[in-house]
Amino acid sequence: MKTIDYSRVTLLLIGLLLGIAPGATAQRTQIRGFVDAVSYYQNGKVSFGLGEQDLFITSEITERLSFLGETVFKFSLASPTNFDISVERIILKYNYAGNHSVLLGKHHTPINYWNDTYHHGRVFFPTIDRPLLFAQGIIPLHTTGVSLQGQNLGRLRFGYDAMVGNGIGSGDVVDNNPLKSATLAVHIKPTDGMRLGASLYHDAISKGSTMHNHSGGVRPVALTRISQDIMTGSVSYTDSVFSKKFELLAESSMVSSRSDSLGMQRAVATYVYAGLRLTEKIIPYVRVDDTRFTSNREVYFLSNNTQSFVGGLRYELSYLAVLKLEYQHTNGSVRPPSDKVTFQVAVGF
């Protein structure tokens, strides 16, 4: 009498539920890389440096199931001769109906347009580096958890992301808080090239948790429970069929942090970017950043009211090879004003 291999039957049933045909193999796997190098003048001297080397992997496992992985290699802040390896994203995406999907893994938190759109390949950045609000730690860059996503729904091409996951007082493996972080982001695309978005993020940091997103240069321990809400609005206008010359990107985030000892403290971080494509390859641009705190008794961030002006020129050799020359002036309430001129070569391969 022939026996039944129940383990094989179980695997077959799971595969059928995920849309994997018996004996099927991966449809397509792509491995791409991105790297950038810079030279900059600051404080009376010229320096050379390497940026991030980004390993970007995507794979279509079945018609409905796909994988995305992103790993970054960069110089260590602790030692200028050593490298750090950072797993930035690991995502399994299952398209369960139409343009609706469920995603599991480590994500870029879909709070604002920049964090949701640009990965670590600097060749795609409109400027040399991220806006100031990232350097200030305003945005929780990553969330490990699960999300529901919809794209290009209806006439306005409505999109949404609803996510729950480990919070900013936790890591990629375990959450130190009994409650999860929650993110809800929505956007519409009323015309080609235009995207209007809004989002809300809520989280709580338990007493004794490490403050991972803190901008003070160290990772202190929370002395009291901190609850945090972030509201963000964004407008982007690029590659329009009506105007392929003008680029506009503006975002503003308001962070409300509350503790039992100091009450509610607020911070508002805003940036506006504008570029003008003079020719097919040459784009001059400007970016203005502003970050303000309502009090110097801030419970989570370093209270450093900072303004920055960036003016630059981008030369696109091709889609995957870009040169940028940029001047930046930064003025903060904690550190003295600084001026910096940077030249960057960014490529994809």
C-alpha positions as CSV (number, residue, x, y, z in Angstrom):
1,M,0.0,0.0,0.0
2,K,1.4,3.4,-1.0
3,T,1.9,5.8,1.8
4,I,1.1,9.5,1.5
5,D,3.9,12.1,2.0
6,Y,2.0,14.6,4.0
7,S,4.9,17.1,4.2
8,R,5.0,17.2,0.4
9,V,1.2,17.6,0.2
10,T,1.4,20.5,2.8
11,L,4.1,22.3,0.8
12,L,2.0,21.8,-2.4
13,L,-1.1,23.3,-0.8
14,I,0.9,26.3,0.5
15,G,2.4,26.9,-2.9
16,L,-1.1,26.8,-4.6
17,L,-2.4,29.4,-2.0
18,L,0.5,31.7,-2.9
19,G,0.1,31.1,-6.6
20,I,3.1,28.9,-7.1
21,A,2.6,26.2,-9.6
22,P,4.1,22.7,-9.0
23,G,7.7,22.7,-10.2
24,A,7.7,26.4,-10.8
25,T,11.0,28.4,-10.4
26,A,11.7,32.1,-9.9
27,Q,10.5,34.1,-12.9
28,R,13.1,36.8,-12.7
29,T,15.8,38.0,-10.3
30,Q,17.6,41.3,-10.8
31,I,20.7,42.5,-8.9
32,R,21.7,46.1,-9.2
33,G,24.3,48.2,-7.5
34,F,24.7,52.0,-6.8
35,V,27.7,53.9,-5.5
36,D,28.8,57.5,-5.2
37,A,32.0,59.4,-4.5
38,V,32.5,63.0,-3.3
39,S,35.0,65.7,-3.0
40,Y,34.2,68.7,-0.8
41,Y,35.6,72.0,0.5
42,Q,34.9,73.0,4.0
43,N,36.7,74.8,6.8
44,G,39.6,75.8,4.6
45,K,40.4,72.3,3.3
46,V,39.6,69.9,0.5
47,S,38.5,66.3,1.4
48,F,37.7,63.2,-0.7
49,G,35.3,60.5,0.4
50,L,33.1,57.6,-0.6
51,G,29.4,57.5,0.0
52,E,27.3,54.4,0.2
53,Q,27.5,51.3,-1.9
54,D,24.0,49.9,-2.3
55,L,23.2,46.3,-3.2
56,F,19.6,46.2,-4.6
57,I,17.9,42.9,-5.3
58,T,14.4,42.3,-6.6
59,S,12.8,39.0,-7.6
60,E,9.5,37.9,-9.0
61,I,8.9,34.6,-7.2
62,T,5.5,34.1,-8.7
63,E,3.0,36.3,-10.5
64,R,1.7,37.5,-7.1
65,L,4.7,37.0,-4.8
66,S,7.9,39.2,-5.0
67,F,10.9,40.0,-2.9
68,L,12.9,43.2,-2.4
69,G,16.2,43.4,-0.5
70,E,18.5,46.4,0.0
71,T,21.9,46.2,1.8
72,V,24.2,49.2,2.2
73,F,28.0,49.2,2.8
74,K,29.4,52.5,4.1
75,F,32.3,53.8,6.1
76,S,31.9,53.5,9.9
77,L,31.5,56.7,11.9
78,A,33.5,55.1,14.7
79,S,36.5,54.3,12.5
80,P,37.3,56.0,9.2
81,T,39.0,52.9,7.8
82,N,36.3,50.3,8.6
83,F,33.0,49.6,6.9
84,D,29.5,49.1,8.4
85,I,27.0,46.8,6.7
86,S,23.3,47.8,7.1
87,V,20.3,45.8,5.9
88,E,18.0,48.6,4.9
89,R,15.1,46.7,3.5
90,I,13.8,43.1,3.3
91,I,10.3,42.9,2.0
92,L,8.0,40.0,0.8
93,K,5.1,41.4,-1.2
94,Y,2.0,39.5,-2.0
95,N,-0.5,41.0,-4.5
96,Y,-3.7,39.5,-3.2
97,A,-6.2,41.4,-5.4
98,G,-5.9,43.9,-8.3
99,N,-3.6,46.8,-7.1
100,H,-3.8,45.7,-3.5
101,S,-0.9,44.0,-1.7
102,V,0.3,42.9,1.7
103,L,4.0,43.5,2.6
104,L,6.0,41.8,5.4
105,G,9.5,42.7,6.5
106,K,11.7,45.8,7.1
107,H,10.3,48.8,5.2
108,H,11.1,52.4,4.6
109,T,8.4,54.0,6.7
110,P,6.0,55.6,4.2
111,I,5.7,58.8,6.2
112,N,6.9,61.2,3.5
113,Y,7.5,61.3,-0.2
114,W,11.3,61.3,-0.1
115,N,11.6,58.3,2.3
116,D,8.9,56.4,0.4
117,T,10.3,57.1,-3.1
118,Y,14.1,57.3,-3.0
119,H,16.3,54.4,-1.9
120,H,20.0,54.6,-1.1
121,G,21.1,55.0,-4.7
122,R,22.3,58.7,-4.8
123,V,22.1,58.7,-8.6
124,F,18.3,59.2,-8.3
125,F,18.5,61.9,-5.7
126,P,17.7,65.4,-7.1
127,T,20.3,66.8,-4.7
128,I,23.5,65.4,-3.3
129,D,22.1,64.4,0.0
130,R,18.8,64.0,1.8
131,P,16.9,67.1,3.2
132,L,17.9,68.4,6.7
133,L,14.9,66.7,8.5
134,F,16.6,63.3,7.9
135,A,19.9,64.5,9.5
136,Q,17.9,65.9,12.5
137,G,16.3,62.5,13.0
138,I,12.7,63.9,12.5
139,I,11.6,60.9,10.3
140,P,11.7,57.3,11.6
141,L,13.4,55.9,8.6
142,H,12.5,52.2,8.9
143,T,9.7,50.1,10.3
144,T,9.8,46.3,10.7
145,G,6.3,45.0,10.5
146,V,3.4,44.3,8.1
147,S,1.5,46.7,5.8
148,L,-1.4,46.9,3.4
149,Q,-0.8,48.8,0.2
150,G,-2.9,50.0,-2.7
151,Q,-1.7,51.9,-5.8
152,N,-3.4,53.7,-8.7
153,L,-7.0,53.2,-7.7
154,G,-9.7,55.1,-9.5
155,R,-9.6,58.2,-11.6
156,L,-7.4,60.1,-9.2
157,R,-5.0,57.1,-8.9
158,F,-5.5,57.0,-5.2
159,G,-2.9,55.1,-3.1
160,Y,-2.6,54.1,0.5
161,D,-0.2,52.5,3.0
162,A,-1.5,51.1,6.4
163,M,1.3,49.7,8.5
164,V,1.9,48.3,12.0
165,G,5.3,47.4,13.3
166,N,8.1,47.7,15.8
167,G,8.5,51.3,17.0
168,I,11.4,53.8,17.3
169,G,12.2,52.5,20.8
170,S,12.8,49.0,19.4
171,G,14.8,47.1,16.8
172,D,14.4,44.8,13.9
173,V,14.0,41.6,15.9
174,V,12.1,42.5,19.0
175,D,9.8,45.4,20.1
176,N,10.4,46.8,23.6
177,N,6.9,48.4,23.7
178,P,3.6,46.6,24.3
179,L,1.9,48.6,21.6
180,K,3.0,48.8,17.9
181,S,3.8,51.8,15.8
182,A,1.1,52.7,13.4
183,T,1.4,54.5,10.0
184,L,-1.4,55.6,7.7
185,A,-0.4,57.3,4.4
186,V,-2.6,58.3,1.5
187,H,-1.9,60.1,-1.8
188,I,-3.5,61.0,-5.1
189,K,-2.1,61.7,-8.6
190,P,-4.6,64.1,-10.2
191,T,-2.4,64.6,-13.3
192,D,0.7,63.1,-14.8
193,G,3.7,64.1,-12.8
194,M,1.8,65.4,-9.8
195,R,1.4,63.7,-6.4
196,L,-0.3,65.0,-3.3
197,G,0.1,63.1,-0.1
198,A,-0.6,63.1,3.6
199,S,0.3,60.8,6.5
200,L,0.0,60.2,10.2
201,Y,2.4,58.2,12.4
202,H,1.9,57.2,16.0
203,D,4.3,55.5,18.4
204,A,5.2,55.2,22.0
205,I,8.6,54.7,23.6
206,S,8.6,52.8,26.9
207,K,10.7,53.9,29.8
208,G,14.1,52.3,29.6
209,S,14.1,51.8,25.8
210,T,16.9,53.0,23.6
211,M,16.0,56.1,21.6
212,H,17.2,54.9,18.2
213,N,16.0,57.9,16.2
214,H,17.6,60.5,18.5
215,S,19.6,63.2,16.7
216,G,22.1,64.1,19.5
217,G,24.9,61.8,18.2
218,V,24.4,59.1,20.9
219,R,21.6,56.8,21.7
220,P,20.3,57.6,25.2
221,V,17.8,55.6,27.2
222,A,14.3,57.1,27.7
223,L,14.0,58.2,31.3
224,T,10.2,58.3,31.0
225,R,7.5,57.0,28.6
226,I,7.3,59.2,25.4
227,S,4.4,59.2,23.0
228,Q,4.9,60.6,19.5
229,D,2.7,61.7,16.6
230,I,4.0,62.9,13.2
231,M,1.8,64.5,10.6
232,T,3.2,65.1,7.2
233,G,2.0,66.8,4.0
234,S,3.8,66.6,0.6
235,V,3.5,67.9,-2.9
236,S,5.6,66.7,-5.8
237,Y,5.6,67.8,-9.5
238,T,8.0,66.1,-11.8
239,D,8.0,64.7,-15.4
240,S,4.7,66.2,-16.3
241,V,3.4,65.8,-19.8
242,F,2.5,69.5,-19.6
243,S,6.0,70.6,-18.4
244,K,9.0,68.4,-18.4
245,K,11.3,71.3,-17.5
246,F,10.1,72.2,-14.0
247,E,10.6,70.1,-10.8
248,L,9.0,70.8,-7.5
249,L,9.0,68.9,-4.2
250,A,7.8,70.3,-0.9
251,E,7.2,68.5,2.4
252,S,6.4,69.5,6.0
253,S,6.3,67.3,9.1
254,M,5.0,68.3,12.5
255,V,6.2,66.1,15.4
256,S,4.4,66.1,18.7
257,S,6.2,64.4,21.6
258,R,4.7,64.0,25.0
259,S,6.2,62.8,28.3
260,D,4.8,62.7,31.8
261,S,7.5,65.0,33.1
262,L,7.7,67.7,30.4
263,G,4.3,67.5,28.7
264,M,3.9,68.2,25.0
265,Q,6.7,69.5,22.9
266,R,6.5,70.2,19.1
267,A,8.9,70.4,16.2
268,V,8.2,71.4,12.6
269,A,10.5,70.4,9.8
270,T,10.0,71.7,6.2
271,Y,11.9,71.6,2.9
272,V,11.2,72.9,-0.5
273,Y,13.1,71.8,-3.6
274,A,12.9,73.3,-7.1
275,G,14.8,72.5,-10.3
276,L,14.7,73.8,-13.9
277,R,15.8,71.5,-16.8
278,L,17.6,73.9,-19.1
279,T,18.6,71.2,-21.5
280,E,18.2,67.4,-21.6
281,K,21.2,67.0,-19.3
282,I,21.6,70.2,-17.3
283,I,19.4,71.0,-14.3
284,P,20.2,73.9,-11.9
285,Y,18.3,73.6,-8.6
286,V,17.8,75.1,-5.1
287,R,16.6,73.6,-1.8
288,V,15.6,75.4,1.4
289,D,15.3,73.6,4.7
290,D,13.9,74.8,8.0
291,T,13.6,72.9,11.3
292,R,12.2,74.6,14.4
293,F,11.5,73.4,17.9
294,T,8.9,75.1,20.2
295,S,11.0,74.7,23.3
296,N,14.6,73.9,24.4
297,R,13.1,71.3,26.8
298,E,12.5,68.9,23.9
299,V,12.0,65.4,25.3
300,Y,13.2,63.4,22.2
301,F,15.2,65.5,19.8
302,L,18.2,67.8,20.1
303,S,16.6,71.3,20.2
304,N,18.6,72.8,17.3
305,N,16.6,75.3,15.2
306,T,18.4,74.9,11.9
307,Q,18.0,76.6,8.5
308,S,19.9,75.6,5.3
309,F,20.2,76.8,1.7
310,V,21.4,74.6,-1.1
311,G,22.1,75.7,-4.6
312,G,23.5,73.3,-7.2
313,L,23.8,72.0,-10.7
314,R,23.0,68.5,-11.8
315,Y,24.4,67.0,-15.1
316,E,22.9,63.8,-16.2
317,L,25.3,61.8,-18.3
318,S,22.7,59.1,-18.5
319,Y,19.9,57.6,-16.4
320,L,22.5,55.8,-14.3
321,A,25.4,58.3,-14.2
322,V,25.0,61.8,-12.7
323,L,27.4,64.6,-11.7
324,K,26.4,67.2,-9.1
325,L,28.1,70.4,-7.9
326,E,26.5,72.0,-4.9
327,Y,26.9,74.8,-2.4
328,Q,25.3,74.6,1.1
329,H,25.0,77.1,3.8
330,T,23.7,75.9,7.2
331,N,22.9,78.0,10.2
332,G,21.8,76.4,13.5
333,S,21.1,77.6,17.1
334,V,23.5,75.0,18.6
335,R,26.4,74.9,16.1
336,P,28.1,77.8,14.3
337,P,27.2,78.6,10.7
338,S,28.9,76.5,8.1
339,D,29.6,76.6,4.3
340,K,30.3,73.6,2.2
341,V,31.0,73.1,-1.5
342,T,30.6,69.5,-2.7
343,F,31.1,67.6,-6.0
344,Q,29.6,64.2,-6.4
345,V,29.7,61.4,-8.9
346,A,26.9,58.9,-8.6
347,V,26.4,55.8,-10.7
348,G,24.2,52.7,-11.0
349,F,25.4,49.4,-12.4
